[in-house]
Amino acid sequence: MPMSDVLVASTSLQPGQALTADAVRWQKWPSSSVDSTFITRASITSINDAVKGTVVRSPIISGQPITNTAIVHADAAGFMAAMLTPGMRAISIPINADSGAGGFILPNDRVDLILTRKVSGDSSHIVSSIILKNVRVLAVDQTFKQEKDTKTVVGKTATLELGPVQAELVARAVEQGSISLALRPNPSPRAMMRRYRCTCPS
């Protein structure tokens, strides 16, 4: 039976996960069953070229062929949506060097959101409070991943991953005052597995 080399997942992959060469492998597949969306050895020059700058769009189980519809490239429409954790939303807020920790906040960092506003009826009285904690930064301007030698990114907007209720809270906060991002330390692998909670004021 004629066989073709098809790119398959070597482990289960989830939406939003960056696709790497270590997560895929070649597998023999009956040529008559190769779908036009499959990635084959004959269609690409190398595995690295196939996965470079791609993110998983839909769940892929171990041994399942990698298709062009299951992944999305960085320069394609829908890339940011593929990076989102299921059920979450992406929202952008204005920042500057002062409110963005001097440019030291990079994609995939975790931050606290601090709202600074004037007290109603007293323009001289300014208050600040943390409205959300442990929020994931998706991008700073158009930078959505930290390059190897990148240490700072000074941008005008930060795109954050939030739940629907959190997104509403942040949208209101932007209208009430200015938001600063406070950089958090990198969590341990075990801590990263815990979901963060909204610490919105009641």
N, C-alpha and C positions, 0 to 999 in steps of 0.2 A: 504494500500500500504506500503510495507517495506520501511523504511526511514533510512538514515545514517546521521551522523553529519559530515559536511564538513566545512573546514576552509575557510572563505570568508573575503574580505576586508571590514572593517567598514567605510572606507573613500577612496576617490580616491588616488592612489599611482602612483608616477612618477619614471622613470628610474633613478638609482643612489641613491634613497632614502633608508635609513636604515629601515629595517622592524622591528617593535616593537610589543609587545603584545597588546598595546593599539590600534593598527591600524587594528587588525583582530578580528574575533569572530566566534563562531560556529553557523552553520545554518543547519536546517533539509533539506535534499535533497533526492529525490527519489533514492533508491539504484540502480535501473535499469539504471539511468542516470549518475551515478558516474563514471567519467573517471579514468583510471589507473594513471593519473598524478595528480589527486586531492589529497590534504592532508586531511586525515580523522582522527577522534578521535581514531579509532581502530588501526591506523598505527603509532601513536606517543604517548609518555607518557604525554606530556603537551604542551600547546601553547608556553611557554618559550623555550622549547627544539626545537620546530619547527622553531622559528624565530631567535634564537640565532646566531649571526654572519652572518646574511644574508642581502643581498641588492637586491632591486627590479631591474630586468633586463629589463622588458617591461611594458608598462602602464597597470594598473589594475584599473577598475572602482569600485565604491562602490557596494557591494553585489556580486561581481564576485568571483568565487572560486580561491583560491591561488593554483597554480600548481607548480610542481617541475621545470618546464621549464621557469616560469615567475620570479623566484628568483635564486640567486646564492650564494653559501656559500663562506666564506672568504678563505678557503683552496682549492677552485675549480678554474679551468682555466676559464678565462673570468671575474673574480671578479673585476679587475681594470677597465675593459671596462664598466662594469655595473655601476661603481661609477661616470663615466664621464657624464657631462651635454651634452645632444644631440648637435652635431655639434662641440664639443670641442675635443681636443687631449691631450694626456698625454706625457710629455717629461721630461726626467731626466737630471739633471745637477750636476756636482761635487761640493761638499761643504766641509767645515771643521768647527771646532768650531769657528774660527774667522769670516768666511763668512756666517755662519748660526746663527748669534746672540747668540753665546755661547751655543747652544743647546736648547734655549728657544723657538724655532720655532717648532710647533707641527702640525700634520695633521689637515686640515680645517682652519688653520690660514690664514690670508691675508698678503701678502708681496709686497714690491716694489723691482724691480731688478735693481741693480746698476752695470754698466760695468766699470771696471778700466783697462786702456790700455796705452801703450806707444805711443807717437806721432810718426808717421812715420818720420824717418830721424833724430830723436832726442831721443836717448834712455834714457836721463836724464829727459825728460819732460813726466810726467804721468798725465793723465786726467781721471776724473770719471764723469759719468752722469747716470741719471735714464732713463732706456729704456722702462720699463713697470711698471705700477702701479696697485695695488689692485688685485694681482694674487692669486688664491687659491692654497694652498699646499695640494696635495693629499696624499703624504706619505713622510716619512723620512726613508731612507733605506727600510726595510720591514715593518715598522710601519705605518699602514694606518688608525688607529683610536687612539684617546687619551684615554688611560685607566684612571680610576677614580682618581688614586693617582699619575699619571705621570705628572712631572713638566718640565723635560728636556729630549730631545732625541738628542744625539750627533751621527751624521751619516756621511757617505761619499758621499751620493747622496740625492737629494731632487727631488721628482716627482711633476711637476706642471701641472695645467690644463690651457691650452692655446688654442686660436683659431688657425686655420691653418697658417695665416700670422704671428701671434705672435710666433708660433713654429719655423718658418723659421728664424725670427729675432734672437731668442735666440740661435739657432744652429750656426748662423754666429758669434754671440757675444762670444760664448764659444771659438771659434777659434781665436778671436781677442784679448782676454785678460781674466781676471778673473771676475766672477760674484759674487756679495755679495747679500744677502737677508736682507732687512730692514723690521723688523716686524711692522705691522700697528696695531692700536688699534682695539678692537672688535667693529664692526659696530652695530648700532641700528637695530632692526628687520625691520624697514621701509627701512633703507639704504641697508640692505642685499637683498631686493627685486629688487634693481636697478642693471642692468647689467653693468659690468665694460667695459671701452673702452681701446683700444690699444693706448698708448701714444708714439708710435714709432716715431723716428725722420724721417723727410721727406728726 
